[in-house]
Amino acid sequence: MKAAVLTDLEKPLSVLPDIEIPGLGPGQVLVRIAFSGVCHSQLMEARGRRGEDRWLPHLLGHEGSGKVVAVGDGVTKVVPGDYVILGWIKGEGQDGGGTQYRHNGRTINAGSVTTFGEQAIVSENRLVRLPDGLPLDIAVLFGCAVPTGAGILTNEIQPAPGSTIAFFGLGGIGMSALMAAALFDCKTVIAVDVSEQKLGLARSFGADMTINSAERDAVAEIYRITDGRGVDYAVEASGVCAVIESAFEVVRTGGGLCVFASHPAHGEKIRLDPHALISGKRIRGSWGGGSNPDADIPRFAELYRKGLLPLEKLITRRYKLEEINDALDDLESGSVGRPILEIDPDL
């Protein structure tokens, strides 16, 4: 197969042909990839912002869609010919572990799920059958962005009627969370980002107010909007420590909650006012939106089919596998929403 390989940190990925695919072990599934998403986790890995990487060279990608080619011993969740969603959040089934591919006598490592290639050996518990009526390109978003973002709202926060909520960082996760806010009876929804294009999209998803934090002080603006009270909830998905701190700062005392799903660069720390904590402000991280993929992906797919999660608007540009480095550059610059790799779009 052909795949994009991270060979050296802070250097472009290498798209290599003729990578040898090993036999399947117990709990493993061979999938032909149709589409792959590109998210900040892969960007951070490729740019060396996750710290030491002892697995080089290795494959990347943790959200995708495709078709099952073959299954290993003990796999019962899917069969050859099934269309599937690939994601990093563990679901039901066996954990088949990582895989070692070969290229010109060299080992190429891979974790339990990868998607930046024509095929991938994936653990059974990282797959969910494609729900009826869900296009393969849109299905990519159900591997990470949707279960994490929409999951934060529907599984973890569940905003109370009449509440106020702010969203910081409008990438795939932040925008999926913002869309899900429309499922609740929120009084005020505020969106914060540095991209006017994304803020315009946020307004189309129901944001009552938007703030370009490159031009205005988002903390001061949110306190002005809420008459000095602060918001009941804040969701942060920018991957920047200072933004996590701002999201925490704007939640109200006496019960306000900040939930963040971003992962800043290795070694960076957030700083919080301890008095704010003892005054009742709360903060916590989210691991995949608290989602169970086997239960939540069909639920989110039904919301998509009903038009309640207009996810197609998030896909602003598509790339070929050979353009993976362009996709990473565009993601880093903030010029795209969720980049999509078209690997085998006619699968």
N, C-alpha and C positions, 0 to 999 in steps of 0.2 A: 504494500500500500504506500501511498504518499501521505506525509504528515508534516506539520510544523513542529520543530523540536527546539527547545531551549538548550543551547549548548554552552553558552557563557552569559553570565549576568551582565546587564547593562549593554548588551549587544542585540542586534536584530535576531529574531527567530530564523532558523534555517529550515526551508521547505525541502525535505529529502524524499527522493523516490525510492522504490524498491526496499522498503523496510519489511523485514521478515516478521510474519505474525506467528507466534508459537501456538501450540495446542492448548485447548481449554482445560483448566483445572476445575475441581468441584466448585459449584456455586458461581461459575463464570459464564458470561454470555458474549458471543461475538455479534456486533452490531455494525451494519453499514450506515454511515452518517449521512443524513440529508442536509441538515442545517445545524449550525453551532452559534451560540451567542458568544460575545466577548465582553467580559465584565472587569471591574477594577481589580478583582483578586488576581486575575492573570496579568494585568498590567503591573501590579505591584511585584509579582514574582519575577516577571521579565526584567523589570527595572532594578532588581536587587534590593527592594525595600522591605523584604521579608526576613532580612538577615542572612546568615549562612545557609547555603543550599547544598546539602551533602548528597543530593540525588542526581546531580547533573551527569550526563545530559538526560533530559526527561521530556515527556509529552505534557501538554496543558489542555485546559478547557474543562468546564464542569457543568455546562448546560447545553442540551442539544436534543435533536429528534432524529429518528432513523428507523431501520427495519432489522429485525432479528435474522441473523444468518444461521447460527448454530448455538446450541446450549451445552454446557458441561454437566457432569454427573450431579444429580440431586436437584437440578433446577426444575421447578414446577410452575413458577409464576408466569412464564412466557414460553412460547414455542416458536420455531422458525416460521417466518412469514408475518409475525406480529409487528405492528408499528408501535413504537415506544417513545417515551420521553426519558431522557437521561438527565440526572441531577445529582448534586453533591449531598443532599440531605438524605440520611438513611431512612429507608422504609422497610417493608416486610421482605422476607427472603434471606438467603444466605449472603454473608460477606465473603466474597471470593478473594479479597486481598488484591495486592498490586500485581503487575505483570512486567516481565522483561522482554522487550523486543530486541532484534538484532539488525544492525546495518553495517555492511562492510567489515564484519568481525567485531564491531563495537556494540556494547550493551546500551540500550536506551530504556530507561526506567519509566514506569507509569504507575499511577495510583489506581484506586478502585473505579474511577471514572475519568475518561478523557474524551475530548470532542474535536480537537484541532487536527483531524485526520480523516482519511476516507473510510477507515474502519476503526473499531476500538473494542478491546476486551474489557467488559464492564461487569462489576459485581451485580448479582441478581437484586440485591437490596437498593441499588441505585437506579432501578428502572420501574416505570409505571406504564401500563398499556395506554396507548393514545385514546382519549375519550372520543366518542362519536362527534362528528361535526367540528372538530378542532383542526385547522390547517397545520401542516407540518412546520411551516415557518413561524406561525404564532406560538406553536407548542414549545418552541425553544425557551420562551420566557417562563414557562412553567417549571423549568429545571432549577431556577434560582430566583429571578426577579419577582415573580408573582407569589410563590409560597412565602418568600421572606417579607416582601413589602406588604402585600395584602394580608399575609398572616399576622403581621404585627397589629394590624387594626382588628381583624376578626377573631384572632385567637388570644391575643395578649392584652390589648388596650380595651377593646369593646367600648368606645366612647359613650358616655351617658347622654341622654337627650338634653339638648340645650347647651352642650359643652363647647369650649373653644379649643382649637388645635392648630399647631404650626408645623410645617414640614420644611426641613433644612436639607438641601441637596436633592436635585430633581433628576437623578439618573434613573436607571431601570427600577431599582428598589424604591427610591423615594417617590417616583411617579406612580408605581403600582400601589403604594400605600395611600397616596393622595386620591387615586381613583376609588379605593375601597372606602374612603371617608364618606363618599356619596351614599353608601349603604346605611349610614347612621344619621340621626337627626341632630347634626351639629349646628350650633348657632353661627359660629364664625370659623372659616377655614382660611389659613394664611399660608402662602407658599414663599419660600426664600431660596434664591439662587443668584448666580452671577451672570446667567445667560438670559437675555430678553426673549430669545426664541423659546426656551424652556418655560419661562414664566408665562408666555402667551399660551403655550400648550396647557399649562396648569390651570389657566382661567377657563379653557374649554372643558376641563375635567371638573369644574365646579369650585375652584378657589375663589373665595370672596374678595381677597386682597392679595397682592403680590408685592414683594420687596426685592429689589436688586441690591444685594448686600455689597456690591462693588461701588455703589453710588450713595447708599444710605446706611446708617447705623441700624442694623436689623433689630438689635435689642431695644434701642430707644423707640423705634417705630412700633414694635409689638406692644410695648408698655403704653404707648400713646393710643394705639387702637383699642386696647383693653382697659382704658381709663386707669392705668397704673396697677392693675390687678395681676397681670400676667395671664398666660393661657393655662388651661387645665391639663393639656397634653402637648408634648413636642416629640416629633419623630425626626431623627437625624440619620442621614445616609450619605454624607459627603466624603467621609474618610479623612477629615482634617480635625486635629485635636481642638483647635481654637473654635471650630464650629460646634463640636460636641459641647464645649464649655458654654457657648452662647445659647445653645438649645436648652441646656440645664438652667441657665440664668433666667430665661424668660418664663419658666413654669412657675405657677403661683405657689406661695407659701401655704402650708397647711394641707398638703395633699397633691400638689401638682406632680406629674410624672413625665420624665424624659426617657424615651427608649431609643437607643442607638443601635444600628446594625452595621456600621462601618468599621473598618479595621485600618487605623492609621499605620504609618511606616513603623518597622521594627525599632524598638527603643524609645519611641515617643510616649509621653505620659500626658494625661489630662490633669488639670488643677481645678479643684472645686473649693468653694468657700464652705468650711465646716459649719459655720453658723446657719447657712442655708439648709444644710442637711438636718440639723437639730430643730430647725423651724418647720420641718415637715415636707420640704422638697424631696422628691425621690428620683433616682436614676438607675437604670439597669440596661444591660446589653441584651440583644436578641440573637439567638442562634437559629437562623432559618425561619424566623417568624413563628417559632413554636409549632411548625407544621408537621403533620404526618402525611407524607406525599400520597400514600394510597387512599387516604380519605379526603384530603384537601384538594388535590389536583382535580378530581371529578367535580367537586363542589365549585371550584373557581372556574372550571371549564363551562359549567352550566351558567354561571354569571356572565361569562364572555358571550355565550350563545344568546343570552337575553339582552345583550347590548349594554350591560351594566359595567363591564370592564372593557372599554374600547382600546384594546392593547395594540391593534395595528398601527395606531398613531405613534407608538414608541419607536417603531422601526423606521428610522429616517434615512439609513443608507445600508446597502448590501455590498458585500465584497466576495471575491473569489478567494480560495484558500491561499493562493500565491500572493494575495494582497493583505495578508494577516498583519504585517508590520504597519501598513497604512491604517488599518483598523485600530491598532493599538495607539498610534500617534494621534488619530482623530479623537479617540476616547480620552486620551490624556489632555488634549486641548479643550475638551468640552464642546466640540463642534457637532457631535452626534449624540443621539439618545442611547439606544442599545444597538451597537453594531452587530450585524448578522453575516455569518459566513455561509455562502451558498456552495456547499460541497457536492451534493448530488441532488439538486432541487427537483428532478423528475423521478425520484425514487418511488 
